[in-house]
Amino acid sequence: MKRLFATPLIGVFLFALFNLLGTTSCSFTNTTESITDSTSSTFNWYHPGMLQKQRKIEFFAKANFSRLKEDMAAGQGEYLTSLATLMEVPQNDRQDFFDLTKSNFQDLFPSDQTTSEEMLSALAVKLSEAKRSRVAGQPISG
């Protein structure tokens, strides 16, 4: 009898969790859209997994914004490490990533009203610049 009662509660919990995380909308795919994606010019850059990964990063940054801001100012910390993990920054590049956030803190957070979305956008620009600098043989921070 106890087992029958617990099963619906688990289902309700999972349903609430999926709704909270916004993943239920990713559960269904449109066959026509999938076919046209594979034949269109956008196929090379669009992948459903990339969208889900980006949503996780955005959700994490918004939910932990103040702590992430503190960690970025320090160039280290649990929340910055978690962001690096979500962004799939390789272990051997983590320190460079941390240094980049610290040295570019003013660009990532230009005002007290900076949002998590604006910070992530600025971070993407800085990472792109760092990648170009690395290819050119220049240091990535600054």
SVG drawing of the C-alpha trace seen along z (x, -y; Angstrom):
<svg xmlns="http://www.w3.org/2000/svg" viewBox="-2 -51 54 53">
<polyline fill="none" stroke="black" stroke-width="0.4" points="0.0,0.0 2.8,-2.4 4.5,-1.7 1.3,-2.7 1.1,-6.0 4.8,-6.9 4.7,-6.2 2.3,-9.1 4.3,-11.5 7.5,-10.7 5.6,-11.3 4.3,-14.7 7.8,-15.6 9.4,-14.7 6.7,-16.6 7.2,-19.7 11.0,-19.4 10.8,-19.2 8.4,-22.2 10.7,-24.2 13.7,-23.4 11.8,-24.0 12.8,-20.7 9.3,-19.4 9.2,-21.5 12.3,-19.7 10.7,-16.3 8.8,-16.4 10.3,-17.0 8.8,-18.1 9.7,-15.7 9.3,-18.2 11.6,-20.6 14.2,-17.9 14.2,-17.1 14.4,-20.7 17.2,-21.4 19.3,-18.6 18.9,-20.1 19.2,-23.7 22.3,-25.9 21.7,-26.2 22.3,-22.5 26.0,-22.9 25.5,-25.2 22.2,-24.2 21.9,-21.1 19.1,-20.5 21.7,-19.5 23.4,-22.9 20.1,-24.7 19.5,-22.6 23.1,-23.3 22.7,-27.0 19.4,-27.0 21.1,-25.2 23.9,-27.8 21.4,-30.7 19.3,-29.1 22.4,-28.6 23.7,-32.1 20.4,-33.7 19.8,-31.5 23.3,-32.1 24.1,-35.6 25.3,-37.3 27.5,-34.4 28.8,-34.0 29.6,-37.8 31.7,-37.4 33.5,-34.4 34.3,-36.2 35.7,-39.2 38.0,-36.8 38.8,-34.7 38.0,-31.5 35.2,-29.8 32.6,-27.1 30.1,-28.9 32.6,-29.9 33.9,-26.3 30.3,-25.1 29.8,-27.6 33.0,-26.4 31.7,-22.8 28.4,-23.7 30.2,-25.5 32.4,-22.4 35.7,-24.4 38.4,-21.7 40.2,-21.2 43.5,-22.3 41.9,-25.7 40.0,-26.3 42.6,-28.6 42.8,-30.7 39.0,-30.9 39.0,-32.0 41.8,-34.6 39.8,-35.9 36.7,-36.5 38.7,-38.3 40.7,-40.5 37.6,-41.4 35.3,-41.9 34.4,-45.5 33.5,-44.5 31.3,-41.6 29.6,-43.7 29.7,-47.3 27.0,-48.5 25.0,-47.4 22.1,-46.8 23.9,-44.3 21.7,-41.2 22.9,-37.6 22.0,-37.6 24.1,-40.6 27.0,-39.1 26.8,-35.9 26.7,-37.8 29.8,-39.8 31.5,-36.6 30.9,-35.0 32.5,-38.0 35.5,-37.8 35.9,-34.1 35.7,-34.6 38.4,-37.3 40.5,-35.0 40.2,-32.2 41.4,-34.5 44.2,-35.7 45.2,-32.2 45.3,-31.3 47.5,-34.4 49.8,-33.4 48.9,-36.2 47.9,-35.9 44.1,-35.4 43.4,-37.6 43.0,-41.4"/>
</svg>
